[in-house]
Amino acid sequence: MIPMIKCHFPFVCLLFVACGNPTAQMSPSEPLSEASAEGVAQSPTSELADLPSASKPAAVIPLETPRFEVPRSERLIEHEGFRISYNQGWLIPNWVAYELTKEETRGTIDRTDYFDVDPTLNGRQAKFADYSHTGYDRGHMAPAGDMKWSKAAMDASFYLTNICPQDHNLNKGDWNDLEIACRRWARKYGRAWIVTGPIVTSPEPKTIGRNRVTVPDAFFKVVLVPKGKSYEAIGFVMENKPGNGQYMDDCRSIDDVENLTGIDFFHVLPDDVEDAVEATFNLKVWE
């Protein structure tokens, strides 16, 4: 859980289902509350029977859906395979959340490499040209490699609402290694709930392109997996610069990530479970 002024999240339903719905929009300054999340997530896609019995949800809020502790510009967008909280001030996502199952990691859909604007979003968003000749990669938040189970999910992962300006060496190095590890953990534990996004701390952040797309100072990723009758979780924070080739050097507790981001993760979990899994992590689980 997250202290006041800082940031964190709860638990209810698994998987924020790959939605075919177009977009669910919220006011730019409206924080994601349990009520607003309920209105967006119509039905869970995970099997409740697979959850630890003590934590079967009563409401229908996907387990991976976070909420803000501090209000932030937001438009909620649902695509098959993942959900986006898009910041139309920054022109990058606040977060992207999804459940990745063991079966989905075995997908065979080819990568498209066709970046495009998000056709489901009205109003401001980044354009392809904003990234051209800037020295930054178009870095995926929900990785294309996690969407190989569905052509629609793969295509949507290349919408620019799922993209941030990312250091090339980070994108191809430690960040990519962490994405591969997440797929390995989903296969090992049957599924993983993942939330990822940028961290903007600079009072006057750098921007790129004609539309002034915000360049993040760092990136976060939090991962939750089922373990026995409970859960295990771990967080990562990587600065937007070349890594050192050891992605596990960037691991930390979920509480730490919440404090940095102002986001409450996995808030639908029972409070005692959430407190336990977010306070620390067991490295042996993530080997």
C-alpha positions as CSV (number, residue, x, y, z in Angstrom):
1,M,0.0,0.0,0.0
2,I,1.1,3.6,-0.4
3,P,1.5,6.3,2.1
4,M,-0.1,9.7,1.7
5,I,1.7,12.0,-0.7
6,K,3.5,9.1,-2.3
7,C,2.1,6.5,-4.6
8,H,0.6,2.9,-4.6
9,F,-2.2,0.2,-5.6
10,P,-5.1,-2.7,-4.7
11,F,-6.7,-6.2,-5.9
12,V,-9.9,-7.6,-7.2
13,C,-10.2,-9.4,-10.5
14,L,-7.4,-10.9,-12.5
15,L,-6.5,-9.7,-15.9
16,F,-7.6,-6.4,-17.3
17,V,-9.0,-8.3,-20.2
18,A,-8.0,-7.7,-23.7
19,C,-10.8,-5.6,-24.6
20,G,-12.3,-5.1,-28.0
21,N,-14.0,-2.0,-26.7
22,P,-12.8,1.2,-28.3
23,T,-11.8,3.7,-25.5
24,A,-13.0,4.5,-22.1
25,Q,-12.2,8.2,-21.4
26,M,-11.9,10.1,-18.3
27,S,-11.4,13.8,-17.6
28,P,-7.7,14.8,-17.8
29,S,-7.4,15.5,-14.2
30,E,-9.6,12.8,-12.8
31,P,-7.7,10.1,-10.8
32,L,-8.4,6.5,-11.4
33,S,-10.6,5.4,-8.6
34,E,-12.1,2.0,-7.8
35,A,-15.4,3.2,-9.1
36,S,-14.0,4.6,-12.4
37,A,-12.0,1.4,-12.9
38,E,-15.1,-0.7,-12.4
39,G,-16.8,1.3,-15.1
40,V,-14.1,0.5,-17.6
41,A,-13.6,-3.2,-16.8
42,Q,-16.8,-4.9,-17.7
43,S,-15.7,-8.5,-17.2
44,P,-12.7,-10.4,-16.0
45,T,-10.8,-12.7,-18.4
46,S,-8.9,-14.8,-15.8
47,E,-10.4,-17.9,-14.2
48,L,-11.2,-17.2,-10.6
49,A,-10.6,-20.8,-9.8
50,D,-6.9,-20.2,-10.5
51,L,-6.7,-17.6,-7.7
52,P,-5.7,-18.4,-4.2
53,S,-9.0,-19.1,-2.5
54,A,-8.6,-16.4,0.2
55,S,-8.3,-13.7,-2.4
56,K,-11.1,-14.3,-4.8
57,P,-12.5,-10.9,-5.7
58,A,-16.0,-9.7,-5.0
59,A,-15.8,-6.7,-7.4
60,V,-14.8,-6.7,-11.0
61,I,-11.6,-4.6,-11.0
62,P,-8.7,-6.3,-12.9
63,L,-6.0,-7.2,-10.5
64,E,-3.3,-5.3,-12.5
65,T,-5.3,-2.1,-12.7
66,P,-3.6,0.6,-10.6
67,R,-4.9,3.9,-9.3
68,F,-3.4,7.4,-8.7
69,E,-2.7,8.7,-5.2
70,V,-2.2,12.1,-6.7
71,P,-4.5,13.3,-9.6
72,R,-2.9,13.3,-13.0
73,S,-4.0,13.9,-16.6
74,E,-5.5,10.7,-17.8
75,R,-7.5,9.0,-20.6
76,L,-8.2,5.3,-20.2
77,I,-7.8,3.3,-23.4
78,E,-8.6,-0.4,-23.7
79,H,-7.1,-2.6,-26.4
80,E,-7.1,-6.3,-26.8
81,G,-4.4,-7.5,-24.4
82,F,-3.7,-4.4,-22.3
83,R,-5.1,-1.2,-20.9
84,I,-3.4,2.3,-21.1
85,S,-3.7,5.3,-18.9
86,Y,-2.6,8.0,-21.4
87,N,-1.4,11.4,-20.5
88,Q,-2.4,14.0,-23.1
89,G,-0.2,16.6,-21.5
90,W,2.9,14.5,-21.7
91,L,1.8,12.6,-24.8
92,I,3.1,9.4,-23.3
93,P,1.2,6.8,-21.1
94,N,1.1,7.2,-17.3
95,W,1.0,3.4,-17.2
96,V,0.2,0.3,-19.2
97,A,-1.3,-2.8,-17.4
98,Y,-2.0,-6.3,-18.5
99,E,-2.0,-9.9,-17.4
100,L,0.3,-12.3,-19.3
101,T,-0.5,-16.0,-19.1
102,K,1.7,-19.0,-19.8
103,E,-0.3,-19.8,-22.9
104,E,0.0,-16.3,-24.3
105,T,3.8,-16.5,-24.1
106,R,3.7,-19.3,-26.7
107,G,2.1,-17.1,-29.4
108,T,3.4,-17.1,-32.9
109,I,2.1,-13.8,-34.4
110,D,4.8,-11.9,-36.2
111,R,5.9,-8.5,-35.0
112,T,4.5,-5.8,-37.2
113,D,6.9,-2.9,-36.6
114,Y,4.3,-0.5,-37.9
115,F,4.0,2.5,-35.5
116,D,0.9,4.6,-35.8
117,V,-1.4,6.9,-34.0
118,D,-4.1,5.3,-31.8
119,P,-7.3,5.4,-33.8
120,T,-9.4,5.0,-30.7
121,L,-8.2,8.2,-29.0
122,N,-9.6,11.7,-29.7
123,G,-7.5,14.8,-29.1
124,R,-3.8,15.2,-28.6
125,Q,-1.4,12.3,-29.0
126,A,2.1,11.8,-30.2
127,K,2.9,11.4,-33.9
128,F,5.4,9.2,-35.6
129,A,7.4,12.2,-36.8
130,D,7.9,13.4,-33.2
131,Y,10.4,10.6,-32.6
132,S,12.3,10.9,-36.0
133,H,15.9,12.0,-35.8
134,T,15.8,12.6,-32.0
135,G,18.2,9.9,-30.9
136,Y,15.4,8.2,-28.9
137,D,13.8,4.8,-29.7
138,R,10.0,4.4,-29.8
139,G,10.0,2.3,-26.7
140,H,7.2,-0.1,-26.0
141,M,5.5,-0.2,-22.5
142,A,3.4,-3.3,-23.3
143,P,6.1,-5.2,-25.3
144,A,5.3,-6.6,-28.7
145,G,6.9,-9.8,-27.5
146,D,4.0,-10.2,-25.0
147,M,1.3,-9.8,-27.6
148,K,2.3,-12.6,-30.0
149,W,-0.9,-14.5,-29.1
150,S,-3.2,-12.0,-31.0
151,K,-2.9,-10.0,-34.2
152,A,-5.1,-7.3,-32.8
153,A,-3.0,-7.1,-29.6
154,M,0.2,-7.0,-31.6
155,D,-1.1,-4.2,-33.8
156,A,-2.3,-2.2,-30.9
157,S,1.1,-2.5,-29.1
158,F,2.5,-0.3,-31.9
159,Y,0.1,2.5,-31.3
160,L,2.0,5.5,-30.1
161,T,-0.2,5.7,-27.0
162,N,1.9,2.6,-25.8
163,I,5.2,4.3,-26.6
164,C,7.7,6.5,-24.8
165,P,11.0,8.1,-25.9
166,Q,13.6,5.6,-24.6
167,D,17.3,5.5,-24.7
168,H,18.3,3.1,-27.5
169,N,20.8,1.1,-25.4
170,L,18.3,0.7,-22.6
171,N,15.6,-0.3,-25.0
172,K,17.7,-3.0,-26.6
173,G,19.6,-3.9,-23.4
174,D,18.4,-4.1,-19.8
175,W,14.8,-3.1,-20.6
176,N,14.5,-5.9,-23.2
177,D,16.1,-8.4,-20.8
178,L,13.5,-7.5,-18.2
179,E,10.7,-8.0,-20.7
180,I,12.1,-11.5,-21.5
181,A,12.3,-12.3,-17.8
182,C,8.6,-11.3,-17.4
183,R,7.7,-13.9,-20.0
184,R,9.8,-16.5,-18.2
185,W,8.1,-15.7,-14.9
186,A,4.6,-16.0,-16.6
187,R,5.6,-19.4,-17.9
188,K,7.0,-20.5,-14.5
189,Y,4.1,-19.4,-12.4
190,G,1.3,-19.7,-14.9
191,R,0.6,-16.0,-15.2
192,A,2.0,-12.6,-14.3
193,W,0.2,-9.3,-13.7
194,I,2.4,-6.4,-15.0
195,V,2.2,-2.7,-14.8
196,T,4.8,-0.5,-16.6
197,G,5.4,3.1,-17.5
198,P,7.5,6.2,-17.4
199,I,8.7,8.2,-14.4
200,V,8.9,12.0,-14.9
201,T,10.6,13.9,-12.1
202,S,12.1,16.9,-13.8
203,P,10.2,20.2,-13.1
204,E,10.8,21.1,-16.8
205,P,11.3,17.7,-18.5
206,K,13.0,17.5,-21.9
207,T,10.6,17.1,-24.9
208,I,11.0,16.0,-28.5
209,G,9.2,16.6,-31.8
210,R,6.9,19.3,-33.0
211,N,4.2,18.1,-30.5
212,R,6.7,18.3,-27.6
213,V,6.5,14.7,-26.4
214,T,7.9,14.4,-22.8
215,V,11.1,12.4,-22.4
216,P,10.9,10.3,-19.2
217,D,13.6,10.5,-16.6
218,A,13.2,6.8,-15.8
219,F,10.9,3.8,-16.3
220,F,9.2,1.4,-13.8
221,K,7.8,-2.1,-14.1
222,V,6.0,-4.0,-11.3
223,V,5.3,-7.7,-11.5
224,L,2.9,-9.9,-9.4
225,V,2.7,-13.7,-9.7
226,P,0.7,-16.3,-7.9
227,K,2.7,-18.4,-5.5
228,G,1.1,-21.2,-3.5
229,K,-1.9,-19.7,-1.7
230,S,-0.6,-16.2,-2.0
231,Y,1.4,-13.9,-4.2
232,E,4.9,-12.6,-4.8
233,A,5.8,-9.3,-6.3
234,I,8.8,-7.3,-7.4
235,G,9.5,-3.8,-8.8
236,F,12.1,-2.3,-11.1
237,V,13.2,1.3,-11.8
238,M,15.6,2.0,-14.7
239,E,17.0,5.4,-15.6
240,N,16.5,6.5,-19.2
241,K,20.1,5.9,-20.1
242,P,22.2,2.8,-21.0
243,G,22.1,0.1,-18.4
244,N,24.9,-2.0,-17.0
245,G,23.7,-5.4,-18.5
246,Q,22.4,-6.6,-15.1
247,Y,18.6,-5.8,-15.0
248,M,18.3,-7.4,-11.5
249,D,20.5,-4.6,-10.1
250,D,17.5,-2.3,-10.7
251,C,15.0,-4.4,-8.6
252,R,13.3,-3.0,-5.5
253,S,10.1,-3.4,-3.5
254,I,6.7,-2.4,-4.9
255,D,6.4,0.1,-2.0
256,D,9.6,1.8,-3.3
257,V,8.1,2.1,-6.8
258,E,4.9,3.5,-5.4
259,N,6.8,6.2,-3.5
260,L,8.5,7.2,-6.7
261,T,5.5,7.2,-9.0
262,G,2.6,8.2,-6.8
263,I,0.7,5.1,-8.2
264,D,-1.0,2.5,-6.0
265,F,-0.4,-0.9,-7.5
266,F,-2.4,-4.1,-6.8
267,H,-4.8,-2.2,-4.5
268,V,-7.6,-4.7,-5.1
269,L,-5.7,-7.3,-3.0
270,P,-6.8,-7.7,0.6
271,D,-4.9,-5.1,2.6
272,D,-2.9,-7.6,4.6
273,V,-1.8,-9.5,1.4
274,E,-1.0,-6.2,-0.4
275,D,1.1,-5.0,2.5
276,A,3.1,-8.2,2.7
277,V,3.9,-8.6,-1.0
278,E,4.6,-4.9,-1.6
279,A,7.0,-4.4,1.4
280,T,9.7,-6.7,0.3
281,F,10.7,-9.3,-2.3
282,N,12.3,-12.7,-2.4
283,L,15.1,-12.9,-5.0
284,K,14.8,-16.7,-5.2
285,V,11.3,-16.3,-6.7
286,W,12.7,-14.3,-9.5
287,E,15.8,-16.4,-10.4
